[in-house]
């Protein structure tokens, strides 16, 4: 009986392994578009001269990082030697091809979201983070706030290309309150969640992930009484 159970488990394990998602990489842009539309993903179009080792190194570095985000992206690795690829970037995306490598991130419908050209890996890091913020794949305001924070800190890390914050941010901030309406003493109302309490200031994040600091003393008496149960606010 034990042996029979074991034999039943093996196919199930193989099904799990076979179903593990991987980054879809294409050399034909039209196939990347078809895949992105089917899966509702963003597309990284990357144009480079594959005869130049420095270009190959950049492509490999960027593709490796996009692999961590396979649930959001497909990757189109476009060779500059192919005329249709050059036409795509120069005519469709309106890019100057004198400086390579060149990357453009679009929605599944082909609308440009972000781009970068050059060999500075930090530039591609900014491009990927910006596309994650603007692409609509992330809707959680705390995650968006963390991505906005990561965007400001590009280049500060010492671990090489693309920090862990580009993926799901290993050190995530956790919201102190839910998303709700807040009222100031001057009568203005804003909708946000409280992400951090920094002394006399609160860091509030709106539904788009934009953060702003507000002095607690500027909030209405009702809001301050509510926060008394969570924070020590004078």
N, C-alpha and C positions, 0 to 999 in steps of 0.2 A: 504493500500500500504506500509506503514511504517513497519507494522508487517511482511509482506511478505519479505521485504528487510532484516529485522533482521534475519528471519529464513534462508535466503540464506547465510547470513554472518556466522552463527554458524558453519555449516559444514566446511567452509573454514578455520575458526580459528582452529578447531579440526585437520584439515589436517596439518596445520603449526606445532601445538604442537606434533602431531604424528610423524612428519618428523624431529623433533629435534634430532640431532645426540648425541649418547652416546658412551662412551668408551666400546668397545667389550672386554669382559673378558672371558677367556676359562680355563678349567682345563685339557683339552686335547690338547697338543701341536700341533698335526696334524690339528686340527680344527682352531687353531690360524693361522697356516701357510696358510691354504686355504683361510681364511678371508683376511689376509694381501695381498695375491696375487691378490685376486679379487678387493680389494680397493686400491692397490698400497701403502700400509702402512708399517712402520717399526714394529718390534715385540719385546716386552720386555718379555723375558723368566725369570721367577722368581722362584728359588728353595729354599724351606725352610721347616723346620719341624713344621707343623701346630699344633703339640701337645705342642709346647713351646710358651708361651704367648709373650715373647720378640720378637720371630720371627713374630708372628701374627701382633704385633704392627708395626713392620718395614714394612711388606707387605702392611698393610692398609695405612701407611703414603705415601709410594711410589705410590701405586695405586691411591690414592686421587690426587696426583700431576699429574700423567699421564692422569687422567680424563680431566684436563685442556687442554691436547694436543691430544684429541681424534681424531682430523682430521689428525694426523700424526702417531699414534700408535694403536696397539692392544696389549692386555695384556694376557700372559699365566701364570696363577698361578699354579705352579707345586709342588705337595707334594713330599717331600723326601721319604715318605713311599712307593711310587710306583716305582718299579724297572725300568720300561721303562723310567721314568723321570730321575732317577739317571744315566742310561746309556746314555741318551741324553746329559747330561752335562759332563760326564766323557769321553765318547767315541767320540761324535760328536763335542763337544766344547773343549775337552781336558782340563777340569778343575779339580783341586784337590777339592774333596768334604769334606775335613776335616774342612773347615771353612764355616759356613753358617750364615745368608742367602747369596745367590749367585744370581746375575743377569747378563744376557747377552742380549745385544740388537743386533738384526740382521736386514738385509734387508729382503724384502718379499721372497727373494730366499734363505735365510738362511745363508748368508755371515755375519760373525761377524763384528760389527762396534765398539762396546765398551762393557766393562764389569766391574763389581765390586763385591767383596765379603767381607763381614764383617757387622758390625752393625752401622757403622758411616754414618749417613744420608747425610752428606756432600759428601761422596764418591758417593752415588747414584745421588746426584745433579750434580756432575761433569760428571758422566756417561751419564745422560740424555742430558745435554747441548752438550757434545762432540758428541753424536749420532745425534743430530739435526744439528750440523755443518757438520759432515762427511756423513750424510745419504742422502744428495741430495734433501731433501724435501724443504729446504729453499735455494732460489737462489738469493734473493735480497741482494746485497753487504752490504747495510747499516744494515739490520737485522743481517747478519752474523757477521759484525763488532761488533754489540751490544752483540751478543751471545759470541763472543770471549772475549769481555770485561767482561761479566758476569762470564765466566769461570775463569778469573783471580781473581774475587772478591768473589768466593765461600767461605762461612764461615764468611764473614764480616757483613752480615745482622743480625738484631736482631729480626726479625719477625718469627723465627722458620725455619723449613725445607723448602727449595726451595723458592727463592725470586720470585717476580713477573716477573723478567727478564727472567725466564725460559720459560714463555709463550710468550707473544707478547711484553714484555717490555713496561710498562706503560709510562716510561720516555724515549722515543726514540729520538735519535739524528737524525737530518734531514740534508741531504746532501746539501752543498752550491752550488756545481756545478754538472753537469751530468758526466757520465763516459766518459772519453776522453783521448787522448794522450797528455802527457806533455813532454816538452823538457828542459833539463838542459843546462847550458852554456858550459858544457864539451862535449855536443853532444849526451849524452845518452837520451833515450826516455823511458818513462814508461806510462802504461795505468792505470788510476785510477780516482776516484772522490774525490773532496775535501770535507771532512767531518767536519773539525773544523779548525779554525784559532787561534793559541795560540801564540800571540805576533809575534816573527820573524819566527815561525815555522808554517807549515801547516800539518794537519793530513790527509794523503791520504790513500784511501782504494781501493784495487784492486778488481777484479771481484769475487775473492774467499773469500772476507771479511777480508783479511789480511791488517793491517794498518801499516803505517810507517810515521815517521816525516821527513819532508824535509824543509830546510831553504828556505824562499821565494827568498832570494837573489841568490840562486843557480839556479833558473829558468831562462829561456831565456827571453830576452827583450820583445818578443811577448807575452809570457805567463803573464809577469808582467803587461803589458799594459792591457791585458784582465781582470786581477784581479783588476786593478784600478777601474773598474766600479762596482766592488762588495765589495772590501775591501780597507782599507787604508794601502796600502803596499808601503813602501819607497824603 
